[in-house]
Amino acid sequence: MSGKHLIVLNVNGEEHELLVEPRWTLLDVLRHQVELTGTHVGCEHGVCGACTILLDEEPVRACLMFAVQAEGYAIRTVESLGTPAEPNDLQQEFSAQHGLQCGFCTPGFLMLAEGFLAQEPSPSREEIREAVSANLCRCTGYQSIVDAIEATARRRADRPDPEPEAVR
């Protein structure tokens, strides 16, 4: 009997058929088999938040989940947000507000913020502070991260609602 399992993971809208050992974390599989290295390895104990991804649009620590547990969920990594040539609005605000310094924690904060803003599109500064307290940063002092998330929320609130789909 083989110790590996065949699973299908939906990562950033693409399906990946993978042969994994049951003990492999989602973090390891994303980095080493799917080859998306934007999700960073930090403490590997779920404390720092460097490995935060979205699982069905909810922020989750990829180091605390086995890859076999993620089958059937929509997984989003930092690579889903934008590109260096065309960053999304949250990435633009992190840059404009100086919400990063060394950049190691940035992917985790971006994914935490993306999930948070989807749940709470018009948060107060106190709510933003509470949300970002889940992740660790040793460089920024958090103020610039809070500013970036607040600016993104304001920016998204100013956008007009999409046109309703025509009734068929």
For each residue, the residues with C-beta under 8 A, 3 or more apart:
1:
2:
3: 21 22
4: 19 20 21
5: 19 20 21 22 68
6: 17 18 19
7: 17 18 20 67 68 70 71
8: 15 16 17 18 71
9: 15 16 18 29 34 67 70 71 75
10: 13 14 15 16 73 74 75
11: 14 16 30 34 36 75 76 77
12: 36 75 76 77 79 80
13: 10 74 80
14: 10 11
15: 8 9 10
16: 8 9 10 11 33 34
17: 6 7 8
18: 6 7 8 9 29 33 34 67
19: 4 5 6
20: 4 5 7 24 29 33 67 68
21: 3 4 5 24
22: 3 5 66 68
23: 66
24: 20 21 28 29 66 67
25: 28 29 62 63 64 65 66 67
26: 29 30 53 62 63 65 66 67 69 70 75
27: 30 31 39 41 44 51 62 63 65
28: 24 25 31 32 33 67
29: 9 18 20 24 25 26 32 33 34 67
30: 11 26 27 33 34 36 39 53 62 75 77
31: 27 28 34 35 36 37 39 41
32: 28 29 35
33: 16 18 20 28 29 30
34: 9 11 16 18 29 30 31
35: 31 32
36: 11 12 30 31 39 77 79
37: 31
38: 77 78 79 107
39: 27 30 31 36 50 51 52 53 62 77 78 107 108
40: 50 51 104 105 107 108
41: 27 31 44 50 51 63
42: 47 48 49 50 51 63 104 105 108 136
43: 46 47 48 50 63
44: 27 41 63
45: 48 63
46: 43 61 63 64
47: 42 43 136
48: 42 43 45 51 105 108 135 136
49: 42 52 61 105 108 109 112 134 135 136
50: 39 40 41 42 43 104 105 107 108 135 136
51: 27 39 40 41 42 48 61 62 63 108
52: 39 49 59 60 61 62 107 108 109 111 112 135
53: 26 30 39 59 60 62 75 76 77 78 111
54: 57 58 59 60 74 75 76 80 111 114 115
55: 58 60 65 70 73 74 75
56: 73 74
57: 54 74 76 115 118
58: 54 55 115
59: 52 53 54 111 112 115 116 134
60: 52 53 54 55 64 65
61: 46 49 51 52 64 65
62: 25 26 27 30 39 51 52 53 65
63: 25 26 27 41 42 43 44 45 46 51
64: 25 46 60 61
65: 25 26 27 55 60 61 62 69 70
66: 22 23 24 25 26 69 70
67: 7 9 18 20 24 25 26 28 29 70 71
68: 5 7 20 22 71
69: 26 65 66
70: 7 9 26 55 65 66 67 73 75
71: 7 8 9 67 68
72:
73: 10 55 56 70
74: 10 13 54 55 56 57
75: 9 10 11 12 26 30 53 54 55 70
76: 11 12 53 54 57 80 111 114
77: 11 12 30 36 38 39 53 80 107 111
78: 38 39 53 81 107 110 111
79: 12 36 38
80: 12 13 54 76 77
81: 78 87 88 90 91 110 114
82: 86 87 88 91
83: 86 87
84: 87
85:
86: 82 83
87: 81 82 83 84 91 92 95
88: 81 82 91 92
89: 92 93 152 155 156
90: 81 93 94 110 113 114 117 148 149 152
91: 81 82 87 88 94 95 110
92: 87 88 89 95 96
93: 89 90 96 97 99 147 148 149 151 152 155
94: 90 91 97 99 100 106 109 110 145 148
95: 87 91 92 98 99 100
96: 92 93 148 151
97: 93 94 144 145 147 148 151
98: 95 101 140 144
99: 93 94 95 106 109 140 144 145 147 148 149
100: 94 95 103 105 106 109 139 140 144
101: 98 139 140
102: 105 138 139
103: 100 106
104: 40 42 50
105: 40 42 48 49 50 100 102 108 109 135 136 137 138 139
106: 94 99 100 103 109 110
107: 38 39 40 50 52 77 78 110 111
108: 39 40 42 48 49 50 51 52 105 111 112 135
109: 49 52 94 99 100 105 106 112 113 132 135 137 145
110: 78 81 90 91 94 106 107 113 114
111: 52 53 54 59 76 77 78 107 108 114 115
112: 49 52 59 108 109 115 116 131 132 134 135
113: 90 109 110 116 117 131 132 145 148 149 152
114: 54 76 81 90 110 111 117 118
115: 54 57 58 59 111 112 118 119
116: 59 112 113 119 120 123 128 131 149
117: 90 113 114 120 121 123 149 152 153 156
118: 57 114 115 121
119: 115 116
120: 116 117 123 127 131
121: 117 118 153 156 157
122: 153 157
123: 116 117 120 127 128 131 149 150 153
124: 127 128
125: 128 129 146 150
126: 129 130
127: 120 123 124 130 131
128: 116 123 124 125 131 132 146 149 150 153
129: 125 126 132 133 142 146
130: 126 127 133
131: 112 113 116 120 123 127 128 134 149
132: 109 112 113 128 129 135 142 145 146 149
133: 129 130
134: 49 59 112 131
135: 48 49 50 52 105 108 109 112 132
136: 42 47 48 49 50 105
137: 105 109 140 141 142 145
138: 102 105
139: 100 101 102 105
140: 98 99 100 101 137 143 144 145
141: 137 144
142: 129 132 137 145 146
143: 140 146 147
144: 97 98 99 100 140 141 147 148
145: 94 97 99 109 113 132 137 140 142 148 149
146: 125 128 129 132 142 143 149 150
147: 93 97 99 143 144 150 151
148: 90 93 94 96 97 99 113 144 145 151 152
149: 90 93 99 113 116 117 123 128 131 132 145 146 152 153
150: 123 125 128 146 147 153 154
151: 93 96 97 147 148 154 155
152: 89 90 93 113 117 148 149 155 156
153: 117 121 122 123 128 149 150 156 157
154: 150 151 157 158
155: 89 93 151 152 158 159
156: 89 117 121 152 153 159
157: 121 122 153 154
158: 154 155
159: 155 156
160:
161:
162:
163:
164:
165:
166:
167:
168:
